[in-house]
């Protein structure tokens, strides 16, 4: 089928998924039929060390739907792979699906139908439940609760792994060329009209998740440093509160020294120096951090505004 007839582009990042690829391809065939054979699937192999690329290279010619197969030179991370897929897709509607089949492929049809029929620019997969091992679910819930609390409160309670969007959002997202950031955070930063579509997360049928604790920690740190001034604000708050406290404590120590309650020689000046130097240093770091943060924000080159609609009325012609 010529790419000009493509209406739906499905992006699937692939990393250590050789055990689930046959089941994934089988699940995608009925989706292509349900979407009137206007679906293309863009597989992006993210430097996977297993046979994922070879398996896809062998299976895709007879997969039953148009597909692209892109192999990155090394492991850049799933979000970089998704961006690559979004660039390669032909749209005008896009969606992202994980290759491990923990998200039901039928969810993608709901994404595309919603984007077509409703005044929505972004569809978000919201997990209502997850059939994961206890420790996996516990760490994931803790991670996303911290993310919602400190980075992006609009993210659904269970987090976001899959989403869909129209061409306008895709183009705006690709304009944000930030390497040490997070795709989901930028997606919510863009705004636009969003709708959450609930689903139940399936248990992993094969393989192991690459979403390790180290990756989660890096993801959370990238989100904090790229999308919120929380670390700088925290330092400045500690410095400000500490400065007020040090002034009060210094007054107490000085009065105690005047009335003779402190008999140890040199105790008073040492305590006063320690109290004032630590808190003033924290406050100064917070102030400098505020300037650095604003400079950092200006270097990102993010657009100052993003028009969602632009209608005109009462004009001739």
C-alpha positions in Angstrom: 0.0 0.0 0.0 1.5 3.4 -0.9 2.5 5.5 2.1 0.2 8.3 0.7 -2.8 6.3 1.9 -1.5 6.0 5.4 -3.8 7.6 8.0 -2.5 6.0 11.2 1.1 5.6 12.2 1.8 3.3 15.2 5.3 3.7 16.7 6.8 0.7 18.6 10.2 1.0 20.2 11.9 -2.4 20.5 14.5 -3.4 23.0 15.1 -7.0 24.2 11.7 -8.1 22.8 12.6 -11.0 20.6 10.3 -13.4 22.7 7.2 -11.3 22.2 7.6 -10.2 18.6 5.6 -13.0 17.0 2.7 -12.5 19.3 2.9 -8.7 18.7 2.8 -9.1 14.9 -0.2 -11.5 15.3 -2.0 -8.9 17.4 -1.3 -6.1 15.0 -2.9 -7.8 11.9 -6.5 -7.5 13.1 -5.8 -3.9 14.1 -4.8 -3.2 10.5 -8.1 -4.7 9.3 -10.2 -2.7 11.8 -8.5 0.5 10.7 -9.4 -0.1 7.1 -5.8 -1.1 6.1 -4.7 2.6 6.6 -2.3 1.6 9.4 1.5 1.7 9.1 3.7 0.4 12.0 7.1 1.9 12.6 9.4 -0.4 14.5 12.4 1.3 16.0 15.0 -1.2 17.3 16.8 0.8 20.0 20.2 -0.9 19.8 18.8 -4.1 21.1 21.5 -6.8 21.7 19.2 -9.7 21.0 17.7 -10.9 17.6 14.9 -8.4 17.5 16.1 -6.7 14.4 16.7 -10.0 12.5 13.3 -11.4 13.5 11.5 -8.2 12.3 13.5 -8.1 9.1 12.4 -11.7 8.4 8.7 -11.4 9.4 7.7 -7.9 8.2 7.6 -8.6 4.5 4.7 -11.0 5.1 3.2 -9.3 8.2 0.0 -8.2 6.5 0.4 -4.5 7.0 2.8 -1.7 5.8 5.7 -1.3 8.1 9.0 0.5 8.6 12.0 -1.0 10.3 14.5 1.4 11.8 17.6 0.3 13.7 19.4 2.8 15.9 23.2 2.7 16.1 23.1 2.0 19.8 20.7 2.1 22.8 19.6 5.7 23.1 16.5 5.0 25.3 12.9 4.4 24.5 12.0 8.1 24.3 14.6 8.8 21.7 13.4 5.7 19.8 9.8 7.0 20.0 10.9 10.4 18.7 12.7 8.7 15.8 9.5 6.8 15.0 7.4 10.0 15.1 9.7 11.6 12.7 9.5 8.6 10.3 5.7 8.2 10.5 3.3 9.6 7.9 0.2 10.3 10.0 -1.9 12.4 10.3 -2.6 10.4 13.5 0.1 8.8 15.7 0.2 6.4 18.6 2.8 4.7 20.7 2.7 1.1 21.9 5.2 -0.9 23.9 6.5 -4.1 22.3 6.0 -6.3 25.4 2.1 -6.4 24.9 1.4 -5.3 28.5 -0.8 -2.6 27.0 -3.6 -4.1 25.0 -3.2 -3.4 21.2 -7.0 -2.7 21.0 -6.3 0.5 23.0 -4.6 1.9 20.0 -7.8 1.7 18.0 -9.5 3.7 20.8 -6.8 6.3 20.5 -7.2 6.7 16.8 -11.1 6.7 16.9 -11.1 9.3 19.7 -8.6 11.6 17.9 -10.8 11.4 14.7 -14.2 11.8 16.3 -13.7 14.1 19.3 -12.2 17.5 19.9 -9.1 16.0 21.3 -5.4 16.4 20.4 -3.8 13.9 22.7 -5.1 10.6 24.0 -3.4 9.1 27.2 -3.6 5.5 28.3 -4.5 5.6 32.0 -3.9 2.4 33.9 -6.8 1.4 36.1 -5.1 -1.7 37.3 -1.8 -3.6 36.7 -1.2 -7.3 37.0 2.5 -7.0 38.0 4.5 -8.6 40.8 4.1 -6.9 44.1 7.5 -5.2 44.3 7.3 -4.1 40.6 3.9 -2.5 41.2 5.0 -1.0 44.5 8.1 0.7 43.0 6.1 1.9 39.9 3.4 3.4 42.1 6.0 5.1 44.3 7.8 6.5 41.2 4.6 7.9 39.6 3.4 9.4 42.9 6.7 11.3 43.3 6.5 12.3 39.6 3.0 13.7 40.1 3.9 15.4 43.3 7.1 17.1 42.3 7.1 17.2 38.5 3.8 17.1 36.6 0.6 16.8 38.7 -1.5 16.3 35.5 0.0 12.9 34.8 -2.6 10.1 35.6 -2.2 8.3 38.9 -0.8 5.1 37.3 1.6 7.0 35.0 1.8 7.0 31.2 3.4 4.4 28.9 1.3 4.9 25.8 -0.3 7.8 24.1 -1.8 9.0 20.8 -1.7 12.4 19.2 -2.6 14.3 16.0 -0.2 15.9 13.5 -0.2 19.3 15.3 0.9 17.8 18.6 3.5 15.5 16.9 5.0 18.5 15.0 5.1 20.6 18.2 6.7 17.7 20.2 9.4 17.2 17.6 10.3 20.9 17.8 11.5 20.4 21.4 15.0 19.1 20.7 16.1 18.4 24.3 18.3 15.4 25.0 18.3 15.3 28.8 14.6 15.5 29.2 11.5 13.2 29.2 9.1 12.8 26.3 6.0 12.4 28.6 6.9 15.5 30.6 7.3 17.5 27.4 4.0 16.0 26.1 2.2 17.4 29.1 4.1 20.7 28.9 2.7 21.3 25.5 -0.8 21.4 26.8 -3.5 20.9 24.1 -6.8 19.0 24.6 -6.2 15.7 26.3 -8.4 12.7 27.1 -7.5 9.7 29.2 -8.7 6.3 28.1 -8.6 3.7 30.9 -7.2 0.2 30.4 -6.0 -2.7 32.5 -2.3 -3.5 32.2 -1.5 -7.1 31.4 1.1 -9.3 33.0 4.4 -9.7 31.1 4.2 -12.9 29.1 8.0 -13.2 28.4 11.3 -11.5 29.0 12.3 -9.0 31.6 11.5 -5.3 31.8 14.3 -2.9 30.9 12.7 -0.3 33.2 15.2 -0.9 36.1 15.5 1.2 39.3 18.5 3.0 37.8 16.5 4.0 34.7 13.6 5.1 36.9 15.9 7.3 39.0 17.5 8.8 35.9 14.1 9.4 34.4 12.9 11.2 37.6 16.1 13.3 37.8 15.9 14.3 34.1 12.2 15.3 34.7 13.1 17.4 37.8 16.0 19.2 36.2 14.3 19.7 32.8 10.7 20.5 33.8 10.6 22.0 37.3 12.7 24.5 39.4 12.0 22.4 42.5 15.7 21.7 43.4 16.5 25.4 43.2 13.4 26.4 45.1 14.2 23.8 47.8 17.7 25.2 48.3 16.5 28.8 48.5 13.7 27.8 50.9 16.2 26.0 53.2 18.5 29.0 53.0 15.7 31.5 53.8 14.2 29.6 56.6 17.6 28.8 58.0 18.6 32.4 57.8 15.6 33.4 59.9 16.3 30.6 62.3 20.0 31.4 62.6 19.2 35.1 63.5 16.9 34.0 66.3 19.4 31.4 67.6 22.2 33.8 67.3 20.3 36.3 69.4 19.6 33.6 72.0 23.3 32.6 72.2 24.4 36.2 72.4 22.0 37.0 75.2 23.1 33.9 77.0 26.7 35.0 76.7 25.9 38.5 78.0 24.2 37.1 81.1 27.0 34.7 81.8 25.1 31.5 81.0 27.9 30.5 78.6 31.2 30.0 80.4 33.2 28.1 77.7 35.7 30.5 76.0 35.2 30.9 72.3 31.9 29.0 72.2 29.8 32.0 71.3 31.7 33.3 68.3 32.1 29.7 66.9 28.4 29.1 67.1 27.5 32.4 65.6 29.9 31.9 62.7 28.6 28.4 62.0 24.9 29.4 62.1 25.3 32.4 59.8 27.8 31.0 57.3 25.8 27.8 56.6 22.5 29.5 56.1 23.8 32.4 54.1 25.7 30.0 51.8 22.5 28.1 51.2 20.6 31.3 50.5 23.3 32.5 48.1 23.2 29.2 46.3 19.5 29.5 45.9 19.7 33.0 44.5 22.4 32.0 42.0 20.5 28.8 41.2 17.5 31.0 40.3 19.5 32.9 37.8 21.1 29.7 36.4 17.6 28.1 36.1 16.2 31.0 34.1 19.3 31.1 31.9 18.9 27.3 31.4 15.2 27.8 30.5 16.1 30.4 27.9 18.7 28.1 26.2 16.1 25.3 25.6 14.5 27.2 22.8 11.0 26.2 23.6 8.3 28.2 21.9 6.8 31.0 23.9 3.3 29.9 22.9 1.6 27.2 20.8 -1.7 28.1 19.1 -4.2 25.2 19.2 -6.9 26.8 16.9 -7.0 30.0 14.9 -10.4 30.9 13.4 -11.5 34.1 11.7 -15.0 35.5 11.3 -16.6 38.3 9.4 -13.8 38.7 6.8 -14.5 39.0 3.1 -13.1 36.4 0.8 
